[in-house]
Amino acid sequence: MKQRLGAEALGSFFLFATVVGSGIMGEKLAGGNVAVALLANTGATAAMLYVLIAMLGPVSGAHFNPAVSLVMRLRGDGAWPVLAATILVQIAAGIAGVWCAHAMFGLPILQLSHHLRDGPGQWLGEFIATFGLATTILLTLRHRPQAVPASVALYIAAAYWFTSSTSFANPAITLARSLSDSFAGIAPASVPGFIAAQIAGALAAHWLERRLLPAS
């Protein structure tokens, strides 16, 4: 239990710090070109995801994401109290990663985002992003478990660009990004809609996988 929570904390810290930190760095260096900033954000996030999943997957499953942890619980992994503790650790360590990113770049540590991300198109984007992420994990685990790190990293890299929301696909990181008024931020008022879409997408992926490939 301690090893699992420790791995989730370490992974969430570095992943969330990467998302926010690379967004800050990309925006500083892009000279106002949002596409270049997003490209930098994409590359850093995908690279870090591969490293963290390869490194910590054998310890905790490398979720770093309450939606993924929920799907794995529904598949019989762990117990409900373990899920609750895991989600708390993911959120707390992720927020610490965001604050560390602010400190590294000399920004105020405590912030609230003003970047509104609202509307049916954004919510649909988050549903699709999370549905695709969970499906990628579930089906790759079935057929090529050794390919999960690369598959997840490549999926997120693609989803940054093909979804209207730039693929948060993670309730914990959505909460944490509301505390950063940076390139990667999301206004607190936009958080509930994103999280609802993410949970719905994850549950839809779980439902689909069970019907495509029922357990033996």
C-alpha positions in Angstrom: 0.0 0.0 0.0 2.8 2.5 0.9 4.7 1.6 -2.2 1.7 2.0 -4.4 0.7 5.4 -2.9 4.3 6.5 -3.0 4.6 5.6 -6.7 1.4 7.4 -7.5 2.6 10.5 -5.6 5.9 10.6 -7.4 4.4 10.1 -10.8 1.6 12.7 -10.3 4.2 15.2 -9.0 6.4 14.9 -12.1 3.6 14.6 -14.6 1.7 17.7 -13.4 4.9 19.7 -13.0 5.8 18.7 -16.6 2.4 19.8 -18.0 2.5 23.2 -16.3 6.2 23.8 -16.5 6.5 22.9 -20.1 3.5 25.2 -20.8 5.2 28.1 -19.1 8.5 27.4 -20.9 6.8 27.0 -24.2 4.9 30.2 -23.9 8.0 32.1 -22.9 10.0 30.9 -25.9 7.2 30.8 -28.5 7.1 34.6 -28.9 3.3 34.6 -29.0 2.9 31.6 -31.3 0.3 29.4 -29.5 0.9 26.5 -31.9 4.6 26.3 -31.0 3.8 26.6 -27.3 1.3 23.7 -27.6 3.8 21.6 -29.5 6.4 22.1 -26.7 3.8 21.2 -24.1 2.8 18.1 -26.1 6.3 16.8 -26.6 7.3 17.2 -22.9 4.1 15.7 -21.6 4.3 12.6 -23.9 8.0 12.0 -23.1 7.4 12.3 -19.3 4.4 9.9 -19.5 6.5 7.3 -21.2 9.2 7.5 -18.6 6.9 7.5 -15.6 4.7 4.6 -16.8 7.8 2.5 -17.7 9.4 3.3 -14.4 6.4 3.1 -12.0 3.9 0.8 -13.8 5.2 -2.3 -12.1 4.8 -0.6 -8.7 1.3 1.0 -8.8 0.0 0.6 -12.3 1.1 4.2 -13.1 -2.4 5.7 -13.1 -1.7 9.3 -12.0 -5.4 9.8 -12.9 -8.5 9.2 -10.8 -10.6 8.3 -13.9 -8.1 5.5 -14.7 -7.9 4.4 -11.1 -11.8 4.2 -11.0 -11.9 2.0 -14.1 -9.2 -0.3 -12.7 -11.2 -0.6 -9.4 -14.3 -1.5 -11.4 -12.2 -4.2 -13.0 -11.4 -5.6 -9.6 -8.1 -3.9 -8.8 -7.7 -3.1 -5.1 -10.6 -1.9 -2.9 -12.7 1.2 -2.5 -10.7 2.6 0.5 -7.5 2.1 -1.6 -9.1 4.0 -4.5 -10.0 6.9 -2.2 -6.5 7.1 -0.8 -5.0 6.9 -4.3 -7.1 9.7 -5.6 -6.2 11.9 -2.6 -2.5 11.2 -3.2 -2.8 11.9 -6.9 -4.5 15.3 -6.3 -2.2 16.4 -3.4 1.1 15.4 -5.2 -0.1 16.9 -8.4 -0.9 20.2 -6.9 2.6 20.1 -5.3 4.0 19.6 -8.8 2.1 22.6 -10.1 3.4 24.8 -7.3 6.9 23.6 -7.8 6.6 24.5 -11.5 5.6 28.0 -10.5 8.5 28.3 -8.1 11.0 27.1 -10.7 10.0 29.9 -13.1 9.8 32.6 -10.4 6.0 32.9 -10.5 3.7 33.4 -7.6 3.1 29.9 -6.2 -0.6 30.5 -5.3 -2.6 31.3 -8.3 -6.1 30.8 -9.8 -6.5 30.4 -13.6 -8.6 32.8 -15.6 -8.6 30.6 -18.8 -12.2 29.7 -19.4 -12.8 26.4 -21.2 -16.5 26.0 -21.5 -19.2 24.8 -23.9 -20.4 21.5 -25.5 -17.5 21.3 -27.9 -15.0 21.4 -25.0 -17.0 18.9 -22.9 -17.2 16.6 -25.9 -13.5 16.9 -26.4 -12.9 15.9 -22.8 -15.3 12.9 -23.1 -13.5 11.7 -26.3 -10.0 12.3 -24.9 -10.7 10.3 -21.7 -12.7 7.6 -23.5 -9.8 7.2 -25.9 -7.2 7.2 -23.1 -9.0 4.5 -21.1 -9.6 2.4 -24.1 -6.0 2.6 -25.1 -4.9 1.4 -21.7 -7.5 -1.4 -21.4 -7.0 -2.9 -24.8 -3.3 -2.5 -24.8 -3.1 -4.2 -21.4 -5.1 -7.1 -22.9 -2.9 -7.7 -26.0 0.5 -6.0 -25.6 1.0 -5.0 -22.0 4.7 -4.2 -22.7 3.5 -1.5 -25.1 1.4 0.5 -22.6 4.0 3.2 -21.9 4.5 4.0 -25.6 0.8 3.6 -26.4 -0.4 6.0 -23.7 2.3 8.6 -24.5 1.5 8.5 -28.2 -2.2 8.7 -27.6 -1.9 11.8 -25.4 0.4 13.4 -27.9 -2.2 12.9 -30.6 -5.1 13.9 -28.4 -3.5 17.2 -27.5 -4.0 18.1 -31.1 -7.2 16.4 -32.3 -9.5 17.3 -29.3 -11.0 20.7 -28.9 -10.0 20.7 -25.2 -6.3 19.8 -25.7 -7.0 16.6 -23.8 -6.8 17.1 -20.1 -8.3 13.6 -19.7 -7.6 13.5 -15.9 -9.8 14.9 -13.1 -6.8 15.4 -10.8 -4.8 17.4 -13.3 -7.9 19.4 -14.1 -8.2 20.5 -10.5 -4.4 21.2 -10.3 -4.4 23.2 -13.5 -7.1 25.5 -12.1 -4.5 26.6 -9.6 -2.2 27.9 -12.4 -2.8 31.1 -14.4 -0.5 29.9 -17.1 -0.7 28.4 -20.6 -2.0 25.1 -19.2 -4.5 26.6 -16.8 -8.3 26.2 -16.6 -10.6 28.5 -14.7 -12.1 26.9 -11.6 -15.6 27.6 -13.0 -14.8 25.3 -16.0 -13.6 22.4 -13.8 -16.9 20.7 -13.0 -17.9 20.3 -16.7 -14.5 18.9 -17.6 -14.5 16.4 -14.7 -18.0 15.2 -15.5 -17.1 14.6 -19.1 -13.9 12.8 -18.1 -15.7 10.4 -15.7 -18.3 9.7 -18.3 -15.7 9.0 -20.9 -13.8 6.6 -18.6 -17.0 4.7 -17.7 -18.0 4.5 -21.4 -14.6 2.9 -22.2 -15.0 0.4 -19.3 -18.5 -0.5 -20.6 -17.2 -0.9 -24.2 -14.2 -3.0 -23.3 -16.4 -5.4 -21.2 -18.6 -6.0 -24.2 -15.9 -6.2 -26.8 -13.7 -8.5 -24.8 -15.8 -10.1 -21.9 -13.8 -11.6 -19.1 -13.2 -15.4 -19.4 
